[in-house]
């Protein structure tokens, strides 16, 4: 199966249809009057559809098991056609389109099985997805394409040449996938005055996004939050919470990181963990959605 561990849970919904066409109005009347020999067609087919939705990952090898939190099944009669509508909801990392289509298919097949003794001309067709919400496509924003970022690695050992930077490069890689231009990439020691100086410098240059990596832990030299917080006009606690929640779901020590998110005038400032995985996961947790902030800070231009 496709790896979805990097994704975050969102409310996902999908509605699918199947069309069951019978050959006579007598069949429709038998369904409506509940005189079909095999029983109540709509009720029994609905029960079959519920089972079909739940058992989807047991039959389709690449389909992830997921919590089904709602399934609704409706019927619309239009002449000799019966439209089967199946809506499925979950709060999870991947969508429920296949579950909805599988459910609609099973409803239609059960109707066929129950009706075939009285109607030999039944057809099933137009099994398709009608609507889906909650995935990446639902949260696409026309993000600005003129944004510039500076990435600052805070590390004594890396600045002294004792270690290679990987966290900063992971941040840059994510920014590039979001079409954010990298204006500068530097490595500095864990010094309050230097950290503050760089924030002021890049903000004055009109840089949209300043991202620090490193210095957010609890050692004596981890001073990035202390350096940045006095400079911020406003903090954005929800971003900090999202970073920690995402990390904590993946490893037990993420709660110890002191990530920072806030603004200096119209510049967004982030302080992320210094480990490669910590930086990468923090970026995955909030990008590209975080870029929506620039529609507020700088207007909705999206050349």
N, C-alpha and C positions, 0 to 999 in steps of 0.2 A: 504494500500500500504506500501511497505518497506520504512523505513526512509532513505532518501538520503541527509538530510540536512548537514551531516558532510562531504560530498564529494565536490570536487572542479570541476569547469567547465573545460572540455578539448574538443578538436575537436574529435567528434565521427563519424565514418562512418561504414556503413554496406552494403553488397551486397548480395542479395538473388536471387534465381531462381525458376521458375516453368517451367515444360515441358508440352506443349500442343501437343498431337499427333493426327493427322487427319488420315483418312482411305484411302485417294486417292490423287494423284497428282493434280487432278482436283480442289480439295479444296485449295491447295497451289496456284494454278494458279488464282483462283477466288480472293484470298486475295491480291496477287501481282498486279492483273489487276483491283482491286477495283470494282469487279462485284458482290460482295456479296449483296443480296437484302436488308439487314439491314444497309448497309453503309460501310464506311471505317473502317475495323476491327482494324487495328493497331492504328489509331488516336483515335477512340472511346474507345478502351480498355486502351490506355494510359491515357485518361481523367479519366476513372473509377479508374485506379490504383492510380492516384494522389489523388483522393478523398479517396481511401482506406487507403493510408498512413496517411493522415490528420485525419481520423476518427478512427484510431486504438484505442486510449484511451477511446472513447465513447462505444466501443464494448467489450473491454477486461478490466474487472474491476480492475485488479491489475497493469495495465499499466499507467505510469505517463504521464500526458499531458506535452509536451515539444515543443520547437520551431523547426519546420522543416525548415531548411535553404537551402536545396537542395534536389531535387528528380530527378533522371535520369532513364528513362525506355528505354531499347533497346530490339531488337528482333534479333535472329540468327536462320535462317532456315537451317536445316540439314536433307535433305530428306523429310520425312513426319513429322518430329519433329520440333517444334518451341520452341526455348529456350527463355524464358522471363527473362530478367535481370533487377533488380530494385536496384538502389543505393541511399541511403539516408544519408544525412549529417546534423549534428547539432553541436553547441557548447553548451554543457550542462553537467549535472552531471551523467547522465545515458545514456546507449547506445540505438541504433535505430535498433537493430536486428529484433525485433518483427514488427516494422513498415515496414521494408523492406520485410519481409516474408508475411505480410498481404497484402502489395501492390502487390507483385507478385501473390498471390492467387486471388486477385480481378481482376487483368489483365487477368489471365487465365480463370476465371469464365465468365468474359464478352466476351472473345473470344468464349468460349463454347456456350454462349447464342446467339451470333450473327451467329455462324456457324451451329448450330443444324438443321436449316431448310434445309441445303444442304448436311449435313454429319451426319449420325446417329451413327457413330463409333468413335467419339472423346473421347480421354482419357486425364486426367490431372494427372500428377504424378511428383515425385522428387521435391516437394516444400521443399527447404532447404536453410540454410545460407551457403554462399560460403566464405565470408570473413568479418571480423570486425576489426576495429582499434580504438585506442584512449582510451580504458578503462585500468583498472589495468594491464591486461595481456600484453598490448602493451608497458608498461613501466617497466616491470620486469627486474631487473638488477641482475647479479650474485654478489650481495653485499658481501663484506668480512664478514666472520663469526668469525673472531678473534678480533673484536673490543671491546674495554673496555671503560666504561663511569664512570664518577663521577658526582653525582647529589648533588648540594649544595643549600640549602634553606637559603635565606637571610631574616631574620625576627627577630626584637628585641623581639616581644611578644612570638613567638614560641620558640626562644632560651631560654627565661626566663620561659618557661613551662606554659604560660598563654593561649596558643592556641595549637590546634593539627594541625600538617602539613597534608594537603591533596594534595596540588599542587605537591610537590616533589614525592609523591606516584603515582600520575597520570602520571607524566613523566616517572617514573620507569616502570609502567605498559605498556606504549607505547613502550619503549625501549625493553622490554622483548618480545613483539610481533615481533620486528624486529631482534631478535636474537643478541642483543647487551648485553654483560655481564656487570653487575653492580659491578664495582670495589669498590666503596665507596659511602656512602650516609650520609651527615652530615648537621647539622643545625648551622648557625653562625649568630651573630648580624649584623646589617647594619653598618659596619665599613669599611672604604676604605682600611685600612692597612690589615685587615684580609681577605677581598675579594681578594686583590692582592696576598697576601701570598699563599692562597689556589690555585689560578690559576698557580702560579709559581711552587708550590709543585707538583701538579698533572701533569703538563707538563713535569717536570723533571723526573717524574716516568714513562713517556711514555704512559700516558693515552691518548686515541684517541679523546675522546669527553668529554668536561667539560660543564655541563649545570647548570646555576644558575637560580633560580626562586625567584622572589621578588626583590623589590628595583628599579623597572623600571618605577615607576610613577613619580609624581611631588611634593611629600611632601619633607620637608627638610631632612628627613632621607632616601629618595630614592636616593642612591648614586652608585648603581651597574654599570650603564653605565660609570659614571665618573671614577670609579675605574678600569674598564676593558679596556677602549679605549686606554689609554697610553701604555698598554702592547701588543696590537695587532699589528702584522706585516702588516696584510691586513684586511680590512672589506669586507663583502659580502652583499652589499646593497639589492640585489635581494631577499635574504632570509628574511631580515627585512621587505621589502615591501610585500612579500607573507604572512608573519605573520599578519601584520596590515590589509591587504586587506581581508584576511579570517575572522579575528575578526570583522572588520567593517561591513561586510556583515551580521553579526549575532547580533551585538549590537552597539549602537551609540557611546560608550565611548572608543572603542578600539583604536581610533586615538590618544588618550592621552598616550598610552603606549610607552615606549622608548626601545623596544627590540633591542638587539645587536647580530650581528653575525660576526665572524671573525676568524682569525687563529693566533696562536703563534707557529711558525715553522710548524710542521706537526700535531699540535693539533687543533681541531675545538672547538671554545668557543661560547656558546650561553648564552644570558641573556633573560629570558622569564618573563612574568607577574607572580605576586605572587598569584593571585586568582586561585582557583581550575579550574574554567571554562576557564580562560585565559590561564593557562598552558596547559590544555588538548587540547583546540582548536589550540593553537600554535603548539603543537606537531602534531596534525592531519593535519595542513596546510603544513608541510614540511617533514614529515616522511611517508614512508621510502625513498622518493626520495632524500632527502638530503644526504643519505649515499653514493650516487654516488660520492660525493666529495673525498672519500677515494681512489677511483680508480685513482684519479689525485694526491692526496697528498702522498699516500703510495703505489701506484701500484695496479694491478688488481688481486692480490691474493685472492682466495675465497675458502679456504679449507672447 
